[in-house]
Amino acid sequence: MSLIPSFFGGRKSNIFDPFSLDLWDPFPISTNAPSSAREVSAFANAKIDWKETPEAHVFKVDVPGIKKEEVKVEVEEGRILQISGERSREQEEKNDQWHRMERSSGKFIRRFRLPENTKTGEIKAAMENGVLTVTVPKEEEKKHEVKAIDISG
């Protein structure tokens, strides 16, 4: 029994599954797409905030459900900060019957060109409550000295 015609994503409903009778899903994932494409599209868009403070550039990455061992923070070509990770799909047992699978899995990779005033050798990263924080310290700004020159003449 379906409340919506099949052209809205082609999902089948099950009267015994209360979640299968969704009236409208504004972000349907096509069931015709290969599973690897769904995995990558769902997880590839890891949300990242980048702010600059007087002391550092701070990146905050939402990666819920990922262990710190599954995330890599690297600097490439001297000034390219690369943040990547992978969430593996849960192992399926032959006797398991899935009713719904919405948590995304797959890989993500994001790259950022760092400004010239960064200390790439002193980057620090920490993971807490599903948020990866990468701190890239800035070099101290050189204060321009003004030197008075005597005028002869």
N, C-alpha and C positions, 0 to 999 in steps of 0.2 A: 504494500500500500504506500503510495507516494503522494505527498501533498503538493509537489511541484513537478512540472513536466521534466523529463529526463534531459532536456537541452541545458539545464542549469548545472552541469557538471557530471551528470550521469551516475550519481551516487545512488546505491540501493538502500532502501530503508528496511528496518527490521522492527516489527511491532514490539519485540521483547527488549530492544535496546533503546533506552530513552534518549540517547544522544544521536541516534540515526534519523530522527524526525526533525532535524534543523529546518526551519522555514526558509532561511536565506543565509547563505554564506557569502559575505562580500569579497572574500579572497579564496575562491576555490582553487584547488590544485588539480589539474587535469589528471584523471586516472589513466589516460592514454600515454602520458609521458613516461619515459623509462624511470625506474626508481632512483637511479643515480642522478638524473637531472633534477628530480624533486628534492633530493638530499642537498645537492650543491646550492640550488636556488634558495632554499630555506635557511641555510646556515652561512652562506657566503657573505651575506650582508651584515656581518657583525657590526654593531653600532659603536662608533668611536667618537669621543669628544677630545679635542685638542685645544688646550689653553696655554697661553704664555704668561708667566709671572715674571717679576723682575729677576728672579734667580734661575728659572728653568722653564722648559717646555714640558707640559704634563699631558700624557695621553691616558684616557680612561676607556677601557674596552669591556663591553658587556659580553661575557662568555659563561652564562650560567650552565652548571652541570659539567664543566670541563675541569679536569685536574691540572695542576700547574705543570705536571710532566707532559701533558698533551699540547702545551703552548710553547712556541719558540719566539724569542725576540732577538733579532740579528741586525747588524749594520753592514750594508753592502756598499761597495764602491766609495767608502769613506763617509758619505753623508746621506745614504738611503736607509731609513729605519724600516725594517720589515717585521711585521707581526703576523704569525701564522699559527694555525692549530687544526686539530681534527677531533671530532667527537664520533666515536664508533657506534654503530648500531648494536643494540642489545642482541645477545645470542638468542636464537629461536630454538626451542625444543620441539620435537616432532609432535608432542601431545598438547602443545600450547595452542589456544585458539584466541586470536587477537580480535578485540571488538573495536578498538580505535587506536590509531598510532598518529599522534600529532607532534611529538617532540622531534625536533629536527636533528639530523646527523649529517656528517660530511666534513668537508674541509673549507677553510677560509684562509685568505692571504690578503694583507693590506700593506701598502708601501707609502712612505711619506718622505719627501725630500726635506732634509733638515737645513735650517739656515746656517750660514757660515760661522755664527758666533756660538756654536754648541760644542761641548766637550764630549765627543762620542766615546771616549775611553772611560767615562765615568757614569755610564747609564745604569740606572737601578730599576728593577721591576719587582712588583709584589702583587700577590693575588689574595683577595679577601672577599668573601660572600659573592662569588661569581663575577667580580670586577677585577680586571687586570689593570694595574696602574704602572705606567712606564714614565720615569722621570729622567729627562735629559738636561743636565745642568748647562747653564750658559756661561760663557767666558765673561769675566768682568770687563765692563766697558772701560776702555782706556780714556782717562781724562786728558783732554788736550791742554797742554801747558801753554800759557801765554807768557812770552818772554819779552820784556821791554828792551828795545834797541835804542842806544843813545844816538842821537843825530848830531853829527859834527858839522861844523860849518861856519 
